[in-house]
Amino acid sequence: MSLRRALPSLTRSCHGQAKEATLDIPSYKLHRLEEGPPITTILTRDEALRLYREMVSIRRLETASANLYKEKAIRGFCHLCSGQEAVYSGIVSALRPQDTVITSYRAHGVTHAMGVSVLGVLAELTGRRSGVVRGKGGSMHMYTKNFYGGNGIVGAQVPLGAGIAFAHKYLEDGGVNFAMYGDGAANQGQVSEAFNLAKLWDLPIVFVCENNQYAMGTGTGRHAASSEFYKRGDYIPGIEVYGMDVLAVREATRFAVDYCTKNGPLVYELNTYRYHGHSMSDPGTSYRTRNEVQEQRQRRDPITGFRDQIVDAGLVTPQETKKIDQAVKKEVDVEMMKAKEDPEIGVEELFYDMYHTCLQPGGIRGITPWELHGHNNTQEPINQ
């Protein structure tokens, strides 16, 4: 993929930084489409600063998650998304209020991009009250408005996404669902079944394959007879997107929103890379070399690449990006300490929210001895 160059900016602020710039985007590969997303885009200074800060926040959040796991403050599974930040920031930046997202168990980054605070994610990982679902979901099961969570069963979120898309169509709300899954999950039978129904019913859905090159510890060349995942829908149009470029992802998402509301499903392959192992229990070096990871960091990192681009375009200064780096690190460190010290929920809350409205007064028969009185309306609001 070639690097973009900044074209002349149209306007400048009183401080000398450009208010906006027109930037080139790496080209897309198309399947069953005559036209795809544009290969140039306009980026404003404000949006450049926001995107940069968000991606840095996701990276620092995952660093904090790794440290909490090593301290055994996080138990169970923990799948980090460092290296894939442009996927989440790019998609979410182009969503409309009616659009929805569902994803796999590698969910921390997209959860934060969908509006959940750093504390809401970290406290969820540590099982604490300030977590986005009050510590009851953990690493794989976080939810917020328009975000239907991470899902622990490989590929199972894809047919669920098709179901959400069916709801969009049935309710005629104009929404599009983005169902995200990994390159390993692309081989699941239920993914193909979801493709079939989505095309049969022209559902407004984008099947987003995050191809981070490894299905757990198995490279795409070993697990996929065809590694062109954007063509896997066959009769469904597809696009390969350079997933290390936040603006390429943003423009592809804008294209998808417009296309799917009129024509039905798309299959996207976002070519990206993960720096950590599959999960925290995987050192990530038995099936690839440290040199490979280091080369990817140096050559394709989505954060440093975007930083260099917006600095070269005159949208921000190096000093401004450095200040963001420092500020985010301090903020995440503070939230990490809160996530460790925050209290857990009471045992009586374990069965709250099983029903929105419980029809049986006095509790849930056969489940708990506590008097729950149906849905509990007195608990503190979920942290977002």
C-alpha positions as CSV (number, residue, x, y, z in Angstrom):
1,M,0.0,0.0,0.0
2,S,1.4,3.3,-0.9
3,L,1.5,6.2,1.5
4,R,-0.8,9.1,0.8
5,R,0.3,12.7,0.2
6,A,-1.4,15.8,1.5
7,L,-2.8,18.1,-1.2
8,P,-2.8,21.8,-0.7
9,S,-5.1,22.9,2.2
10,L,-7.9,25.3,1.4
11,T,-8.1,27.3,4.5
12,R,-5.9,28.0,7.5
13,S,-6.6,29.0,11.1
14,C,-5.3,32.1,12.8
15,H,-2.6,29.9,14.4
16,G,-1.2,28.8,11.1
17,Q,-2.6,25.2,11.2
18,A,-4.9,24.2,8.3
19,K,-8.6,24.0,9.2
20,E,-8.9,21.2,6.7
21,A,-6.9,19.3,4.1
22,T,-7.7,17.0,1.2
23,L,-5.8,13.7,1.6
24,D,-5.2,10.7,-0.6
25,I,-6.4,7.3,0.6
26,P,-4.9,3.9,-0.4
27,S,-6.9,2.3,-3.2
28,Y,-9.6,-0.3,-2.6
29,K,-10.1,-3.7,-4.2
30,L,-13.6,-4.3,-5.5
31,H,-15.7,-7.4,-6.0
32,R,-18.9,-7.2,-8.1
33,L,-18.9,-3.4,-7.9
34,E,-18.1,-0.9,-10.6
35,E,-17.5,1.9,-8.2
36,G,-16.2,2.0,-4.7
37,P,-15.4,4.6,-2.0
38,P,-13.5,7.7,-3.0
39,I,-9.7,7.7,-2.9
40,T,-9.5,11.2,-1.5
41,T,-11.2,12.7,1.5
42,I,-11.4,16.1,3.3
43,L,-10.2,16.0,6.9
44,T,-10.8,18.9,9.3
45,R,-8.4,19.8,12.0
46,D,-10.9,19.1,14.8
47,E,-11.7,15.6,13.4
48,A,-7.9,14.9,13.0
49,L,-7.4,15.8,16.7
50,R,-10.4,13.7,17.8
51,L,-9.4,10.6,15.8
52,Y,-5.8,10.8,16.9
53,R,-6.8,11.1,20.6
54,E,-9.3,8.2,20.3
55,M,-6.8,5.8,18.7
56,V,-4.1,6.7,21.3
57,S,-6.7,6.2,24.0
58,I,-7.5,2.7,22.7
59,R,-3.8,1.8,22.5
60,R,-3.2,3.0,26.1
61,L,-6.4,1.3,27.3
62,E,-5.0,-2.0,26.0
63,T,-1.6,-1.4,27.6
64,A,-3.4,-0.9,30.9
65,S,-5.5,-4.0,30.3
66,A,-2.3,-6.0,29.7
67,N,-0.8,-4.7,33.0
68,L,-4.0,-5.4,34.9
69,Y,-4.1,-9.0,33.6
70,K,-0.4,-9.5,34.6
71,E,-1.3,-8.3,38.1
72,K,-4.2,-10.8,38.1
73,A,-6.7,-8.0,38.6
74,I,-8.3,-9.3,35.4
75,R,-9.3,-12.9,35.4
76,G,-10.4,-15.2,32.6
77,F,-9.8,-14.4,29.0
78,C,-8.4,-11.1,27.7
79,H,-8.0,-10.4,24.0
80,L,-6.2,-7.2,23.1
81,C,-6.7,-5.2,19.9
82,S,-3.5,-3.1,19.8
83,G,-2.6,-2.5,16.1
84,Q,-6.2,-2.5,15.0
85,E,-7.3,0.9,16.3
86,A,-8.0,2.4,12.8
87,V,-10.6,-0.2,12.2
88,Y,-12.7,0.9,15.2
89,S,-12.2,4.6,15.0
90,G,-12.7,4.6,11.3
91,I,-16.0,2.7,11.4
92,V,-17.5,4.5,14.3
93,S,-16.6,7.9,13.0
94,A,-18.9,7.4,10.0
95,L,-21.9,5.9,11.8
96,R,-25.3,7.6,12.0
97,P,-27.5,7.6,15.1
98,Q,-29.6,4.7,13.7
99,D,-26.6,2.4,12.8
100,T,-25.6,-0.5,14.9
101,V,-22.5,-2.7,15.6
102,I,-21.9,-6.2,16.9
103,T,-18.4,-7.7,17.2
104,S,-16.3,-10.7,18.4
105,Y,-14.6,-11.2,21.7
106,R,-11.8,-8.7,20.7
107,A,-14.1,-6.0,21.9
108,H,-12.3,-3.4,24.1
109,G,-11.4,-0.9,21.3
110,V,-14.8,-0.8,19.5
111,T,-16.5,-0.5,22.9
112,H,-14.6,2.6,23.7
113,A,-15.1,4.0,20.2
114,M,-18.8,3.5,20.6
115,G,-18.8,5.9,23.6
116,V,-17.9,3.9,26.7
117,S,-15.4,5.6,28.9
118,V,-12.0,4.2,29.6
119,L,-13.1,3.5,33.2
120,G,-16.3,1.8,31.9
121,V,-14.1,-0.7,30.0
122,L,-11.3,-1.2,32.5
123,A,-13.7,-1.6,35.4
124,E,-15.7,-4.1,33.4
125,L,-12.5,-6.1,32.9
126,T,-11.8,-6.1,36.6
127,G,-15.4,-7.0,37.5
128,R,-16.2,-3.8,39.2
129,R,-19.3,-1.6,39.8
130,S,-18.2,1.1,37.4
131,G,-17.9,-1.3,34.5
132,V,-20.2,-0.7,31.6
133,V,-22.4,-3.6,32.6
134,R,-21.4,-3.4,36.3
135,G,-18.7,-6.1,36.1
136,K,-21.1,-8.9,35.0
137,G,-19.9,-9.1,31.4
138,G,-16.1,-9.1,31.6
139,S,-13.8,-8.8,28.5
140,M,-16.1,-10.4,26.0
141,H,-19.5,-9.0,26.9
142,M,-19.8,-5.2,26.9
143,Y,-22.8,-3.3,25.6
144,T,-24.0,0.2,25.1
145,K,-26.5,2.1,22.9
146,N,-26.4,0.7,19.3
147,F,-23.6,-1.7,20.3
148,Y,-24.7,-5.3,20.7
149,G,-21.6,-6.4,22.4
150,G,-18.7,-8.7,22.0
151,N,-19.5,-12.4,21.6
152,G,-17.4,-15.2,22.9
153,I,-18.5,-17.9,20.4
154,V,-16.4,-17.7,17.2
155,G,-18.5,-16.4,14.4
156,A,-21.8,-16.4,16.3
157,Q,-22.2,-12.7,16.2
158,V,-22.5,-12.8,12.4
159,P,-26.0,-14.3,12.2
160,L,-26.9,-12.1,15.2
161,G,-25.9,-9.1,13.1
162,A,-28.1,-10.4,10.3
163,G,-30.9,-10.5,12.8
164,I,-30.3,-6.9,13.8
165,A,-30.2,-5.9,10.2
166,F,-33.5,-7.7,9.7
167,A,-34.9,-5.6,12.6
168,H,-33.6,-2.4,10.8
169,K,-35.5,-3.4,7.7
170,Y,-38.6,-4.5,9.5
171,L,-38.8,-1.3,11.5
172,E,-37.9,0.8,8.5
173,D,-35.6,2.9,10.6
174,G,-32.9,3.3,7.9
175,G,-30.2,1.7,10.0
176,V,-27.3,-0.4,8.8
177,N,-25.7,-3.1,11.0
178,F,-21.9,-3.7,11.0
179,A,-21.2,-7.3,12.0
180,M,-17.5,-7.7,12.7
181,Y,-15.6,-11.0,12.8
182,G,-12.0,-12.3,12.4
183,D,-10.4,-14.1,9.4
184,G,-10.6,-17.4,11.3
185,A,-14.3,-16.9,11.9
186,A,-14.7,-16.4,8.2
187,N,-14.5,-20.2,7.8
188,Q,-17.5,-20.8,10.1
189,G,-20.6,-22.3,8.4
190,Q,-22.9,-19.9,10.2
191,V,-21.1,-17.0,8.5
192,S,-22.0,-18.4,5.0
193,E,-25.6,-19.0,6.2
194,A,-25.9,-15.4,7.3
195,F,-24.5,-14.3,3.9
196,N,-27.2,-16.3,2.2
197,L,-30.1,-14.9,4.2
198,A,-28.8,-11.3,4.0
199,K,-28.6,-11.5,0.2
200,L,-31.9,-13.3,-0.1
201,W,-33.7,-10.6,1.9
202,D,-31.5,-7.7,0.9
203,L,-30.7,-6.9,4.5
204,P,-28.9,-3.6,5.4
205,I,-25.7,-5.2,6.8
206,V,-21.9,-4.9,6.3
207,F,-20.1,-8.2,7.1
208,V,-16.7,-6.8,8.3
209,C,-13.9,-9.3,8.3
210,E,-11.0,-8.0,10.5
211,N,-8.2,-9.8,8.8
212,N,-5.4,-9.4,11.3
213,Q,-3.4,-12.2,9.5
214,Y,-3.8,-14.9,12.2
215,A,-6.7,-17.1,13.3
216,M,-5.4,-17.6,16.9
217,G,-2.0,-18.9,16.0
218,T,-2.7,-20.0,12.4
219,G,-1.7,-17.7,9.5
220,T,-4.2,-17.0,6.7
221,G,-2.1,-19.0,4.3
222,R,-2.6,-22.1,6.4
223,H,-6.3,-21.8,7.4
224,A,-7.9,-20.2,4.3
225,A,-8.2,-21.9,0.9
226,S,-9.0,-18.4,-0.4
227,S,-7.6,-15.5,1.6
228,E,-9.6,-12.9,-0.4
229,F,-12.1,-12.6,2.3
230,Y,-14.0,-9.7,0.6
231,K,-15.0,-12.2,-2.1
232,R,-16.3,-14.8,0.3
233,G,-19.9,-13.6,-0.2
234,D,-19.7,-14.6,-3.8
235,Y,-23.0,-13.1,-5.0
236,I,-22.6,-10.3,-2.4
237,P,-20.4,-7.3,-3.5
238,G,-17.3,-6.9,-1.5
239,I,-14.4,-4.4,-0.9
240,E,-10.9,-4.9,0.5
241,V,-9.9,-2.0,2.7
242,Y,-6.5,-1.0,4.1
243,G,-7.5,-1.4,7.7
244,M,-4.4,0.4,9.1
245,D,-5.6,3.7,7.6
246,V,-8.3,5.3,9.6
247,L,-9.5,7.5,6.8
248,A,-9.7,4.6,4.3
249,V,-11.9,2.8,6.8
250,R,-14.0,6.0,7.4
251,E,-14.7,6.5,3.7
252,A,-15.4,2.8,3.2
253,T,-18.0,3.0,6.0
254,R,-19.6,6.1,4.5
255,F,-19.9,4.2,1.2
256,A,-21.4,1.2,2.9
257,V,-24.0,3.2,4.8
258,D,-25.2,4.7,1.5
259,Y,-25.0,1.5,-0.5
260,C,-26.7,-0.9,2.0
261,T,-29.7,1.3,2.7
262,K,-30.5,1.1,-1.0
263,N,-29.1,-2.3,-2.2
264,G,-28.6,-4.7,0.7
265,P,-25.5,-6.4,2.1
266,L,-21.8,-5.9,1.5
267,V,-18.7,-8.0,2.6
268,Y,-15.7,-6.0,3.7
269,E,-12.2,-7.2,4.4
270,L,-10.2,-4.8,6.6
271,N,-6.5,-5.7,6.2
272,T,-5.0,-5.1,9.6
273,Y,-2.6,-6.6,12.1
274,R,-2.5,-7.4,15.9
275,Y,0.6,-6.8,17.9
276,H,-0.2,-9.1,20.8
277,G,-0.9,-12.8,20.8
278,H,-4.4,-14.1,20.3
279,S,-5.1,-13.6,24.0
280,M,-3.0,-12.8,27.0
281,S,-2.2,-16.4,27.5
282,D,-0.6,-16.5,24.0
283,P,2.9,-14.9,23.8
284,G,2.4,-14.5,20.1
285,T,5.9,-15.6,19.1
286,S,5.6,-19.3,18.5
287,Y,4.0,-18.9,15.1
288,R,5.6,-15.6,14.0
289,T,8.9,-13.8,14.8
290,R,9.4,-10.8,16.9
291,N,11.0,-9.2,13.9
292,E,7.8,-9.5,12.0
293,V,5.8,-7.8,14.7
294,Q,8.5,-5.0,15.0
295,E,8.5,-4.5,11.2
296,Q,4.7,-4.1,11.2
297,R,4.9,-1.6,14.0
298,Q,7.5,0.4,12.2
299,R,6.0,0.2,8.7
300,R,2.2,0.1,9.2
301,D,1.3,1.4,12.6
302,P,-2.1,3.1,12.3
303,I,-1.4,5.7,15.0
304,T,2.1,6.9,14.0
305,G,1.1,6.8,10.3
306,F,-1.9,9.0,11.0
307,R,0.1,11.3,13.1
308,D,2.7,11.8,10.4
309,Q,0.0,12.4,7.9
310,I,-1.9,15.1,9.8
311,V,1.4,16.8,10.8
312,D,2.6,16.8,7.2
313,A,-0.8,18.2,6.1
314,G,-0.4,21.1,8.5
315,L,-3.5,20.2,10.5
316,V,-1.7,19.8,13.8
317,T,1.8,20.3,15.1
318,P,4.1,17.6,16.6
319,Q,3.9,19.4,19.9
320,E,0.1,19.0,19.9
321,T,0.3,15.3,19.3
322,K,2.9,14.9,22.0
323,K,0.6,16.7,24.4
324,I,-2.2,14.3,23.5
325,D,0.1,11.3,24.1
326,Q,1.1,12.6,27.5
327,A,-2.4,13.6,28.6
328,V,-4.0,10.3,27.5
329,K,-1.3,8.3,29.4
330,K,-2.0,10.2,32.6
331,E,-5.8,9.9,32.2
332,V,-5.7,6.1,31.6
333,D,-3.3,5.6,34.5
334,V,-5.8,7.3,36.8
335,E,-8.7,5.3,35.4
336,M,-6.7,2.1,35.8
337,M,-6.2,2.8,39.5
338,K,-10.0,3.5,39.9
339,A,-10.7,0.2,38.1
340,K,-8.6,-1.7,40.7
341,E,-10.1,0.1,43.7
342,D,-13.7,0.3,42.7
343,P,-16.1,-2.0,44.7
344,E,-17.8,-5.0,43.3
345,I,-21.6,-5.2,43.0
346,G,-23.5,-6.9,45.8
347,V,-24.3,-10.6,45.5
348,E,-28.0,-9.7,45.3
349,E,-27.4,-7.9,42.0
350,L,-26.2,-11.1,40.2
351,F,-29.7,-11.8,38.8
352,Y,-30.8,-8.3,38.1
353,D,-31.8,-7.5,34.5
354,M,-32.7,-11.0,33.5
355,Y,-36.0,-9.5,32.5
356,H,-36.9,-5.9,31.5
357,T,-40.2,-6.5,33.3
358,C,-40.4,-9.5,35.5
359,L,-44.0,-10.9,35.5
360,Q,-43.5,-12.9,38.6
361,P,-43.6,-10.8,41.8
362,G,-41.1,-11.4,44.6
363,G,-38.2,-12.8,42.6
364,I,-37.3,-15.3,39.9
365,R,-38.6,-18.8,40.7
366,G,-36.0,-21.5,41.0
367,I,-33.1,-19.1,40.5
368,T,-32.5,-17.0,43.6
369,P,-33.7,-16.8,47.2
370,W,-33.6,-13.0,47.1
371,E,-36.6,-10.7,46.7
372,L,-35.7,-8.9,43.5
373,H,-39.1,-7.4,42.7
374,G,-38.6,-7.9,39.0
375,H,-36.4,-5.4,37.2
376,N,-34.4,-3.4,39.7
377,N,-34.9,0.3,39.1
378,T,-32.9,1.5,42.1
379,Q,-29.4,0.5,40.9
380,E,-26.9,3.2,39.8
381,P,-26.8,4.0,36.1
382,I,-24.4,2.1,34.0
383,N,-21.1,3.9,33.5
384,Q,-20.7,5.1,29.9
